[in-house]
């Protein structure tokens, strides 16, 4: 497998991180979003990140200049329809995703792999939007935030996905120093199914919006449990709105099983637009 031309749809935190990582592999990358402001913001963030890596002598100026040339921001109508791989990284809304996949199936070359970075929706369910031929080249590729640092990527085979394609993607990511994991198509896959309790139990422990208790839980899990980040710090980094949406999706997929249930404190944060780092306020405050 030789992935050289990549399209990433969605210029939020996740999509821009994925686009940055592929550009760092010296792939030609087109980052797409409906919002020109979001595209501009994403490009500034990515370029700033690369410039800092030059300052830290982790990348050379020559390497970064090449990466900047490889990464372009475009509207969906402007992108190359002969891309090797298209990755969807938009809002976790099933119908919006399926509408997008229907359009991608019609617009892109038959050889193009179409992938979703979904955290929770079944790949087989989303593939209903594409043709029988495309279903074989429709796959889940779930990256983790920040995509440039986190090595794990879940490769999810839908019911109709070509098994050979999954193996080739596994080998390609492995060759690029990622840690791929082949997953069956089940709600939450591996990590987001396991992680529900990492978030849910601490929320049930603190119960209320009590920053002192949250700091204590985060401290214990880092110092005693060996985690690099506590659950409240991690939810603030991911985005409490995103985390809550995934929790609800997994909970519904498992027929409201209590251990996956969302917590009222998550809902409260979302209603108050306290999304974490990106809104400067979540479980903690950020300047």
Secondary structure, DSSP 8 states (H G I E B T S, - for coil): ----EEEEE--SHHHHHHHHHHHHTT-EEEEE-S-HHHHHHHHHHHHHHHHHHHHTTSS-HHHHHHHHHHEEEE-GGGS-TT-SEEEE---S-HHHHHHHHHHHHHHS-TT-EEEE--SSS-HHHHGGGS-HHHHTTEEEEEE-SSTTT--EEEEEE-TTS-HHHHHHHHHHHHHTT-EEEEEES-TTTTHHHHHHHHHHHHHHHH-S--HHHHHHHHHHHHHTT--SS-HHHHHHHH-HHHHHHHHHHHHHHTTS-GGG---HHHHHHHHTT--BGGGTBSSSB--
